[in-house]
Amino acid sequence: MTEEKYYTIEEVAEMLKVVYLTVYRWIQDGKLRAYKAGKQYRIKKEDLDYFLNKVKTKYEV
């Protein structure tokens, strides 16, 4: 059985070299799916991969 991987907004921001607020805005705009646990958000690895693929495809020439 595979274990699901979740990231915090801070971890995603660090990986993508953007600020925390950028990732938060993506979540608020519905561009990046996240799960709210109390007052904190968690982003599933599969959802992050999907988001990155969608953005990459959108801007490919």
C-alpha positions in Angstrom: 0.0 0.0 0.0 1.4 3.4 -1.0 1.5 6.2 1.5 0.1 9.6 0.3 2.4 12.6 0.5 1.2 16.0 1.6 3.0 19.3 1.6 2.4 22.6 3.5 2.0 25.9 1.6 5.5 26.8 2.8 7.0 23.6 1.4 5.3 24.1 -2.0 6.5 27.7 -2.1 10.0 26.7 -1.4 10.0 23.9 -4.0 8.7 26.3 -6.7 10.8 29.3 -5.6 7.8 31.5 -5.0 6.5 33.3 -1.9 3.9 31.8 0.5 1.2 34.3 -0.7 1.5 33.1 -4.3 0.7 29.5 -3.4 -2.1 30.8 -1.1 -3.6 32.8 -3.9 -3.5 29.7 -6.2 -5.5 27.9 -3.6 -8.0 30.7 -3.1 -8.4 31.1 -6.9 -9.1 27.3 -7.2 -6.1 26.7 -9.4 -4.4 24.4 -6.9 -6.4 22.0 -4.8 -5.7 21.9 -1.1 -7.2 20.4 2.0 -7.7 22.5 5.1 -6.7 20.9 8.4 -7.7 23.3 11.1 -6.2 26.6 10.1 -3.5 25.1 7.9 -3.6 23.8 4.3 -2.2 20.6 3.0 -1.5 20.0 -0.7 -1.5 16.4 -1.9 1.5 15.5 -4.1 -0.8 14.3 -6.9 -2.7 17.6 -6.9 0.6 19.5 -7.1 1.8 17.4 -10.0 -1.5 17.9 -11.8 -1.3 21.7 -11.2 2.3 21.8 -12.5 1.4 19.7 -15.6 -1.6 22.0 -16.3 0.5 25.1 -16.0 3.3 23.6 -18.1 0.9 22.5 -20.9 -0.8 26.0 -20.9 2.5 27.8 -21.5 4.2 25.3 -23.9 4.9 26.8 -27.3 
